Amino acid sequence: MVSGRGRPRGEGGSALMAVLVVSLLLSATAVGLWLMVQGASRGASRRARQALARRGAISALVLATRWFEWEERPGLVAPPELAEVDRSHREVDPDGDDRGTPWSLAAPPWNVTYRQAGGALFRPPDGPAPADRLAGTATGPDVELRADDPVAADRLAAIDAVVAPDGALRVTRLAIFGPPAWAGEQGLARIEVEVEAAAPADVAVGSRARGLVRRIDWGRPDRPLVVQGDALWGDDAPFRGGEAVVGGALQVAAGSWEHWPSGVPWASADAPLRRDNDGDGTADDRDGDGRSDFEQWLGLSDPVADPWFRLRVGGGWNGPPASGACATPFPFAPWRTPPEVPRRDEEHSGVRLGCAGEGLGPVPGGWRRLVRRGVQGVRRWAEEAAGTFRLDGIGPSTALEQILPRDGGVVWLDTAASATALEIVADGLRGAVLVAGGREVRLRGGTAVSVALQIDPQVGDTAGEQRRGGPDDPFLDLSPDDLACSGWLPGDWQAPGATRPPRRECGSRGLHLDGILATEGRLLVEGAWKGQGSLRAASLEVDDALAPVTIRPAPCAPSGRWRCGPPGAPRVLLTDVILGW
């Protein structure tokens, strides 16, 4: 029976049990929440370290990429020497399909390590020999550095100090091997890095990254003037020391070609005169006088004014006609009808008409990629008003003369549509100025900077191929006629492996530009103007009525070790980066 003031028997114990159960449930929930928070914290910490490792791996790739342009544009970490790297694990992959064979088991000539006889690690390719090419695979790289190798540890530690000065990251491995076949001639190497983030001993956190190093093609260094369309100039050719290319028609002052500098004789557009140009095994004697045509020219005593002077025109011109494709209006004297005695001061067979051009786009697509990727040393400026620009289109308004390069590098100008020409005063410029948008550019000389004139005294024979002579080509050696190199005396043709003559110092000259100026529009050059490097334009007009205009190639030895280009401009580009695989 239940009284009004009492409780049922056993009710008090049940209440206590309920309280105990609730307490236990709350405690379990609290513990669960605590464990969940701790797990989430550890997970977040792990993800943060993984993100840090990924960023570190990409940074290490960028640092190692700079090793391939160290001679032209040093970076933050110097490249390793031969003794610091392991080259013993190489698997050679001649066809670039990523299926290699250990070098020690490969058939000759592939049974060698990379740089087996010594040489620079990051100047490939020096030649066709397997020891001079990066041809390894990811599993058998040509070059490897590991943190557990005492010889390589210091170099990797130098990368660590730049990538993560606080010691949060460590590069444990860096490997360099051959480029894929699809990368073509521009592919130099692939780089692979492994990075480890600082973490508790029981939690391994790291990242891997791989990228392709591509060569940046700044155009043929032996072509100081490249015009995609038509060109007009006056009494003198506005170039020296190389081959100018005009894709369209050319108009010059009447008879001015008679005063152009003489060059070496050319048997065809890309084959200089040699003893046996027709390849029949006997010396050529077109005029039938019993003497080799080449020997006649070589036996002359007067100097050649400019052995490298050549002109290739895609269309016609207002001078003497030529018969045939890429033919000359000025044949080598013994090859004329009737034959004549050769004279060095009248040799202009390097002038060619009706030639198909190659690579005449004034601003190639590869240069645009540099701007899009934000490579160090490359700046993009967008025009907001006549003559004023903003960095990346958002920076403060800046006058054009303040942003032009004087200490090297690349300046990209996105110009606005305007009927008024963009005025550029070349005031000791050094680097590359690339003008996009099709705006006309008017170029004038300002203050000139004195620069030593350096010339490589050789003419290469590419055997009819439209390219610059290289280390594997025969060459005609030359010696200057005087200290100012106002003329050159030819020696004889040398085999590719012969010792090349040293670069000559030919006094100094005042320069308004040392590098490249290229525009997608028309280029008008006015007044006294001198430069070394190249001018590139959609069309060209040179006003030299008051003073001469001259552009000549910048010095760049054809050995393959030096990557030619404007001062301070990138020579290589890191592309196709992947993280983890």
Helices and strands as residue ranges (DSSP letters): H 11-65, G 66-69, G 82-84, E 91-92, E 101-102, G 103-105, G 130-132, E 143-146, H 150-163, E 169-177, G 181-186, E 187-197, E 206-215, E 225-227, E 231-232, E 243-246, E 250-251, G 256-259, E 266-268, E 271-272, H 293-298, E 310-313, G 333-335, G 344-346, E 351-353, H 365-373, E 378-385, E 388-391, E 398-399, H 400-403, E 410-414, E 422-426, E 429-436, E 441-445, E 449-455, E 458-460, E 475-480, E 488-494, E 504-511, E 513-526, E 529-543, E 549-552, E 572-579
